[in-house]
Every structure is written in structure tokens, then in C-alpha cells.
Amino acid sequence: CIDDLADRQELDAALAAIERLSAQYPANRYVVASGPRADRRLAGFARYSLAPLDAAEVDAMIARWYGALAGEGAPDVGERVAVLQGHMRASRQLHALAASPLGLALCILAHADGHALRAERGA
């Protein structure tokens, strides 16, 4: 993600390099992930935004990912899914993070690995 670049000069250099690469290899397909910091448009690139996930999509993603991570037959998967879904609804911060598929995926992975999320720590 180009948002991780520290300053404007690095960002401009990275965007210029991407433009050169795509011009040199026009038959390839490229995906450049960025947030609002990368306000400069890349020549020849379309810009798309992901819509925030709604509550039903968050619940479905948690259930699917947990099922895939633990195996559908694992004995406590349903309970762990319900716990995480409850945390995502109860915490304003987790709820905001869960609007992004990447943010939600990180929450699911951390929770599945046994790490306490902010809502679970009482903070």
C-alpha cells in the first residue's frame, strides 16, 4: 500500500515508478492500493473505492473466515464466531475497523490466534 510511504517525496517517486512500470509493460494488469493520501491520479489507472461492509456482511465474513481457519467441524467455532460478532457490534472502534475488509480480516486473524481485541480488554 502506497499510504505507508513516509513523506510526499517518497509517495511522488513511488507513483512515478508505477507509471513508468505500467508504461513499459502495458499488457500486464496492476492493482495499486491506497487511501486518501495518494490524491494524485495515476495515468491510465481507474480509481475504485470499496464500500464499507454492513453488519450482515461483517457477520458473514467472520463466520466464513473462522470456519476456514478452524475447520467447519471444530467444536467451538460457532461460539467463537458469536463472541467476535458481539465484540464487533459492542465496540464503536471495532465496528469502525470492521467496515473495511482488511481491518475486519486483521481482527478475525488476531481473535482466532487468541489475541484480545480492544473491546475484550475493556479499553
C-alpha positions in Angstrom: 0.0 0.0 0.0 1.5 3.3 -1.0 0.0 5.0 2.0 2.8 3.6 4.1 5.3 5.9 2.4 6.7 8.4 4.9 6.7 11.7 3.0 5.4 13.4 -0.1 8.7 12.9 -2.0 8.6 9.2 -1.4 5.0 9.0 -2.5 5.6 11.0 -5.7 8.7 8.8 -6.5 6.6 5.6 -6.0 3.8 6.9 -8.2 6.2 7.9 -10.9 7.8 4.5 -10.7 4.4 2.8 -11.0 3.6 4.9 -14.1 7.0 4.0 -15.7 6.5 0.3 -15.0 2.9 0.3 -16.4 4.1 2.2 -19.5 7.0 -0.2 -20.0 4.7 -3.3 -19.6 1.3 -2.2 -20.8 0.0 -5.8 -21.3 0.3 -6.5 -17.5 -2.5 -5.8 -15.0 -1.8 -3.7 -11.9 -3.6 -3.0 -8.7 -2.3 -0.2 -6.5 -3.8 0.0 -3.0 -4.0 3.4 -1.5 -6.1 5.6 0.8 -6.8 9.3 0.7 -3.2 10.3 1.0 -2.5 9.3 -2.6 -4.6 12.1 -4.1 -2.5 12.2 -7.3 -4.1 10.2 -10.1 -2.0 7.6 -11.9 -2.1 7.9 -15.7 -4.1 5.2 -17.3 -5.4 3.8 -13.9 -9.1 3.7 -13.0 -9.9 4.6 -9.4 -12.3 2.4 -7.3 -13.3 2.5 -3.7 -14.6 -0.3 -1.5 -18.0 0.3 0.0 -18.0 -0.2 3.8 -19.2 -3.6 5.0 -22.6 -3.6 6.6 -23.5 -5.6 9.7 -24.7 -8.7 7.8 -21.5 -8.7 5.7 -19.3 -8.4 8.8 -21.2 -11.3 10.4 -20.9 -13.4 7.3 -17.2 -12.7 6.8 -16.5 -13.6 10.4 -18.4 -16.9 10.1 -16.7 -17.8 6.8 -13.2 -16.9 7.9 -13.5 -18.7 11.3 -14.9 -21.8 9.5 -12.0 -21.8 7.1 -9.3 -21.1 9.8 -10.6 -23.6 12.4 -12.3 -26.1 10.1 -16.0 -26.4 9.9 -16.1 -29.3 12.4 -14.1 -27.6 15.2 -16.2 -27.8 18.4 -16.1 -24.2 19.5 -16.2 -22.4 16.1 -19.8 -21.3 16.5 -19.2 -19.9 20.0 -16.1 -18.1 18.9 -17.8 -16.6 15.9 -20.7 -15.4 18.1 -18.2 -13.8 20.6 -16.3 -12.0 17.9 -19.5 -10.8 16.2 -20.7 -9.5 19.6 -17.4 -7.6 20.2 -17.6 -6.0 16.7 -21.1 -4.7 17.5 -20.4 -3.6 21.0 -17.3 -1.5 20.4 -17.5 1.6 18.3 -13.8 1.4 17.5 -14.0 -2.3 16.4 -17.2 -1.5 14.4 -15.4 1.2 12.5 -12.4 -1.0 11.8 -14.7 -3.8 10.6 -16.2 -1.6 7.9 -13.0 -2.3 5.9 -12.5 -5.9 4.7 -8.8 -5.6 5.5 -9.5 -4.2 9.0 -12.0 -7.0 9.7 -9.7 -9.7 8.4 -7.0 -8.5 10.8 -9.5 -8.6 13.7 -10.6 -12.1 12.7 -7.0 -13.4 12.5 -6.0 -11.8 15.8 -9.0 -13.1 17.6 -8.6 -16.6 16.1 -5.0 -16.6 17.2 -6.1 -15.9 20.8 -5.2 -12.2 21.0 -7.6 -9.9 22.9 -9.1 -7.2 20.9 -9.5 -3.8 22.4 -13.2 -4.4 23.3 -12.2 -7.6 25.2 -9.5 -5.7 27.2 -12.2 -3.3 28.4 -10.4 -0.3 26.9 
